[in-house]
Amino acid sequence: MLTGARKQAILFDVDDTLYDQTVPFKEAYAEFFGKKPAVPAGTIYPVTRKYSDQVYFQALAGHITMEEMYIYRVQKAFQEFGIRITDEDALGFQKIYAGRQRQIHMSKKMEEILEYCSGKTDLGIITNGPSEHQWNKVKSLRVERWIPHENIFVSADVGAEKPHREIFEYAEHAMGLEDAEVWFVGDAYELDIKGAVKMGWNTVWMNRRDYEKPKDHILVWEEVRTEQELMIAVKRFIDC
């Protein structure tokens, strides 16, 4: 970035943004339900996400336990296909899934993106979730090769979560970005994109699953479906 130019920053979500979340899910699914399950992993994954989103904030607020959330999302997903899953099986799958999540890694392309950005613009992370769980992912991904520890913000540590303005404001203040040109890259339209837009930030929707925009969709500065498209977009931001 040229001396005297307006400060820039790019902040990222973690899950399904810095890494493809279906990889550990599919690995755990095959291990627990077998290589020929009644419902393919790729079919049931977005359904589990839908039910997880329904009760995620209840779990964060302590209205239900995390175990109850895990059971709910798996059981409700299978119910859509006429299959009953016991509490024990739901938690058994979650245990394996959590283990696989501790072995996650970024693709070479995503590492290339962060390497390209490093030194050219400020980098940060805003992620929702329990502190230890999300920090374990950060460590597995080894993102601190490019993103300073102090620029990584986990909702449980901050006391606020996306899409609420408070966590974005916290990151903005901590990184000194009040007068900066900021982009936020995330996969969750309601949490990442709407939250960042309300802050006046530019947004990049990492739409890996090719979801349709909601009927009430807001203007997305950029929408990408692959990491290669994200690289092109990032280069445009930094080089403009």
C-alpha positions in Angstrom: 0.0 0.0 0.0 1.4 3.4 -1.0 2.5 5.8 1.7 -0.2 8.3 2.4 -3.0 6.1 0.9 -6.1 5.4 2.9 -5.6 2.5 5.3 -7.1 -0.8 4.2 -8.0 -4.0 6.0 -9.6 -7.4 5.1 -11.2 -9.5 7.8 -12.4 -13.0 7.4 -14.9 -15.4 8.9 -13.5 -18.9 9.7 -15.9 -21.7 9.1 -16.7 -22.3 5.4 -14.6 -19.2 4.5 -11.0 -19.9 5.4 -11.6 -23.6 5.0 -14.3 -25.8 3.4 -16.4 -27.0 6.3 -17.8 -29.9 4.4 -14.4 -31.7 4.4 -14.3 -32.6 8.2 -18.1 -33.2 8.1 -17.9 -35.7 5.3 -14.9 -37.5 6.9 -16.8 -37.8 10.2 -20.0 -38.8 8.5 -18.4 -41.6 6.6 -16.6 -42.9 9.7 -19.8 -42.9 11.8 -22.6 -43.8 9.3 -20.5 -45.8 6.9 -19.4 -45.3 3.3 -23.0 -46.0 1.9 -25.3 -44.1 4.3 -29.0 -43.8 3.7 -28.6 -40.1 3.1 -25.4 -38.8 1.3 -23.2 -36.5 3.3 -23.4 -33.7 0.7 -27.2 -33.9 0.9 -27.6 -33.8 4.6 -24.9 -31.3 5.4 -26.8 -28.1 4.4 -29.9 -29.4 6.3 -27.8 -29.8 9.5 -26.6 -26.2 9.0 -30.2 -25.0 8.7 -31.2 -26.5 12.0 -28.0 -25.5 13.7 -28.7 -21.8 12.7 -32.2 -22.1 14.2 -30.9 -22.8 17.7 -27.3 -21.5 17.7 -28.1 -18.2 19.5 -30.1 -20.1 22.1 -27.1 -22.2 22.8 -24.8 -19.1 23.0 -27.2 -17.5 25.4 -27.3 -20.6 27.6 -31.0 -21.3 27.0 -30.0 -24.8 25.8 -26.7 -26.7 26.2 -24.3 -27.2 23.3 -25.1 -30.9 23.5 -28.8 -30.2 23.1 -28.0 -28.1 20.0 -25.9 -30.9 18.5 -28.7 -33.4 19.1 -31.3 -31.1 17.7 -29.5 -30.4 14.4 -28.7 -34.0 13.6 -32.1 -35.4 14.6 -34.1 -32.7 12.8 -32.0 -33.1 9.6 -32.5 -36.9 9.5 -36.2 -36.4 10.2 -36.5 -34.6 6.9 -35.6 -37.9 5.3 -37.8 -40.1 7.5 -35.0 -41.4 9.6 -34.9 -41.5 13.4 -31.5 -40.8 15.1 -31.1 -41.4 18.9 -29.5 -38.8 21.2 -26.6 -41.2 21.6 -25.9 -41.5 17.9 -26.2 -37.7 17.4 -23.6 -37.1 20.1 -21.5 -40.0 18.9 -21.3 -38.4 15.4 -20.6 -35.0 17.0 -17.6 -36.4 18.9 -16.0 -37.7 15.7 -16.9 -34.5 13.9 -15.3 -32.4 16.6 -12.2 -34.5 16.4 -12.0 -34.0 12.6 -12.4 -30.3 13.1 -9.1 -30.3 15.1 -7.4 -31.6 12.0 -8.7 -29.0 9.5 -6.4 -27.2 7.1 -6.6 -24.5 4.5 -6.3 -25.2 0.8 -3.1 -24.1 -1.0 -5.2 -21.5 -2.7 -6.4 -19.9 0.5 -2.9 -19.9 1.9 -1.9 -18.2 -1.3 -4.5 -15.6 -0.8 -3.3 -14.8 2.8 0.3 -14.8 1.6 -0.6 -12.3 -1.1 -2.4 -10.0 1.4 0.2 -10.2 4.1 2.2 -7.0 4.3 0.0 -5.2 1.8 -3.1 -4.7 4.0 -4.1 -5.3 7.6 -5.7 -8.7 8.2 -8.1 -10.0 10.9 -10.7 -12.6 11.8 -14.2 -12.3 13.3 -15.7 -15.7 14.2 -18.7 -16.8 16.2 -18.5 -19.7 18.6 -17.2 -21.0 22.0 -13.7 -19.7 22.7 -11.8 -22.9 23.0 -13.6 -24.5 20.0 -12.8 -21.6 17.7 -9.3 -21.1 18.9 -8.6 -24.8 18.2 -9.7 -24.2 14.6 -7.4 -21.2 14.4 -4.5 -23.2 15.6 -5.2 -26.1 13.3 -5.4 -23.7 10.3 -2.2 -22.0 11.4 -3.6 -18.6 10.4 -1.3 -16.8 12.7 1.4 -17.2 10.1 -0.4 -14.2 8.4 -2.9 -12.8 10.9 -1.7 -11.5 14.3 -3.1 -13.1 17.4 -4.5 -9.7 18.6 -6.5 -9.3 15.3 -8.5 -12.5 15.9 -11.8 -11.9 17.6 -14.0 -14.8 18.9 -17.5 -14.0 19.9 -17.4 -15.8 23.2 -14.3 -13.7 24.2 -15.8 -10.4 23.0 -19.2 -11.0 24.6 -21.0 -10.3 21.3 -21.6 -12.2 18.1 -22.2 -11.6 14.4 -24.5 -10.1 13.1 -24.6 -7.7 16.1 -22.8 -4.5 15.6 -20.9 -4.7 18.8 -18.4 -7.4 17.7 -17.6 -5.5 14.4 -17.1 -2.3 16.4 -14.9 -4.1 18.8 -12.7 -5.4 16.0 -12.7 -2.0 14.3 -11.5 -0.2 17.4 -9.0 -2.9 18.4 -7.4 -2.7 14.9 -7.6 1.0 14.6 -9.8 0.9 11.5 -12.2 3.8 12.2 -11.0 5.7 9.1 -10.0 2.7 7.1 -11.4 1.0 4.0 -12.5 -2.3 5.3 -13.7 -5.5 3.6 -15.3 -8.5 5.3 -15.3 -12.0 3.7 -17.8 -14.5 5.0 -20.1 -17.3 4.0 -23.1 -16.7 6.2 -25.3 -14.1 4.5 -27.4 -13.2 7.6 -24.5 -13.2 10.0 -21.5 -12.0 8.0 -22.8 -10.0 5.2 -25.7 -8.1 6.8 -23.6 -7.5 10.0 -20.6 -6.0 8.1 -22.9 -3.9 5.8 -24.5 -2.3 8.8 -21.0 -1.2 9.8 -20.5 0.5 6.4 -17.9 -2.1 5.4 -17.5 -3.6 2.0 -18.5 -7.2 1.9 -17.5 -10.4 0.0 -20.0 -13.2 0.1 -18.1 -16.5 0.0 -20.9 -18.5 -1.5 -19.3 -22.0 -1.8 -22.7 -23.8 -1.8 -24.2 -21.6 -4.5 -27.1 -20.5 -2.3 -29.7 -18.2 -3.8 -29.7 -14.7 -2.4 -32.6 -14.2 0.1 -35.6 -12.3 -1.3 -34.7 -9.3 0.9 -31.1 -9.4 -0.1 -29.0 -6.3 0.4 -26.4 -5.1 -2.0 -23.3 -7.4 -1.8 -20.2 -5.6 -3.0 -18.8 -8.9 -4.3 -20.0 -12.5 -4.5 -17.6 -15.3 -5.1 -18.2 -19.1 -5.3 -14.6 -20.4 -5.4 -11.3 -19.5 -3.8 -9.9 -18.7 -7.2 -12.6 -16.0 -7.6 -11.8 -14.8 -4.1 -8.2 -14.4 -5.1 -9.2 -12.3 -8.1 -11.4 -10.1 -6.0 -8.8 -9.6 -3.2 -6.2 -8.6 -5.8 -8.6 -6.0 -7.1 -9.2 -4.5 -3.6 -5.5 -4.3 -2.8 -4.2 -3.1 -6.1 -6.9 -0.5 -6.8 
